[in-house]
Amino acid sequence: MLAEIIGPLTRSLGANYEIVLHDYRIPDRSVVAVAGKVTERRIGSAMSEIGLSVMAEGNEARDRLNYLAKAPNGRIINSSTIVLRDEKRKVFGALCINMDVTVIRHAAAILDTLSGNYAEPKPTTFTNDIRDVIDAALREVLGGRASAPLSRQDRLEVIRALDARGIFNVKRAMGRVAAALSVSRATAYFCLQTVRSEAADTTPGSAAAKPGAKRVSGRSR
């Protein structure tokens, strides 16, 4: 039903708009319908970092409304991501509305710069290939650090940051992350299990988080 209405809706809004329908059950090619050409995506394209972060929140996911993003083609976009739920309130996708505000922002930037209030929109990876999104997240988390000298603790921090971004909801992510960190897939998986186990242990209400709770060392979970 949504796929059928986004075309007429986009034409009604105008040429500066694009509406993208995502099915989060297929995260590496989540775009199942698109109308408009603001981000140049097509059916079968990947979700952006915003989509991955929504997925990471699970059924507690919140709508993201009126945030600014910058596409690889240089366009400045005002975007809204509206979470879609089934009859059991389970998140299964999102409807994204993108408005090209490049011309408006350029005019506003002149005035904002004079007043010292200009904020540069954050670059966002709108792409047809989910691997581009994974690589962008890796670059951001690594922050220019070479992977080979990373200590075990540094690797855990990188894995923790990527997991918070929802990267590991994508099947092909682990291989690319392991290669970027110069470790085996088995080591990368072990790091992921470690950070998730630590997070579970510190969750309020968990046995390990309770005062006086005893930890059993050397025991796998």
DATA-V55551 format. One record per backbone hydrogen bond with DSSP energy under -0.5 kcal/mol. CO is the residue of the C=O (numbers start at 1). NH is the residue of the N-H. If there is no record, write none. Layout:
co	nh
CO	NH
CO	NH
This chain:
co	nh
1	5
2	5
2	6
4	8
5	9
6	10
7	11
8	12
9	13
10	14
14	17
16	100
18	98
19	35
20	22
20	96
21	32
21	33
22	24
22	94
23	26
24	27
26	29
27	30
27	47
28	130
30	23
30	32
31	44
33	21
35	19
42	45
45	31
48	52
49	53
50	54
51	55
52	56
53	57
54	57
55	58
57	60
58	61
63	65
64	81
67	79
68	122
69	77
70	124
71	74
75	71
75	77
76	101
77	69
77	79
78	99
79	67
80	82
80	97
81	64
81	83
82	95
84	92
84	93
86	89
90	86
92	24
92	25
93	84
94	22
94	96
95	82
96	20
96	98
97	80
98	18
99	78
99	101
101	105
102	106
103	107
104	108
105	109
106	110
107	111
108	112
109	113
110	114
111	115
112	116
112	117
112	118
113	116
122	70
124	126
125	127
127	46
129	132
129	133
130	134
131	135
132	136
133	137
134	138
135	139
136	140
137	141
138	142
139	143
142	145
147	150
151	155
152	156
153	157
154	158
155	159
156	160
157	161
158	162
159	163
160	164
161	165
162	167
163	166
166	169
167	170
170	173
172	176
173	177
174	178
175	179
176	180
177	181
178	183
179	182
184	188
185	189
186	190
187	191
188	192
189	193
190	194
191	195
192	196
193	197
194	198
195	199
196	200
197	201
198	202
200	203
203	206
206	210
207	210
210	213
215	217
216	219
218	220
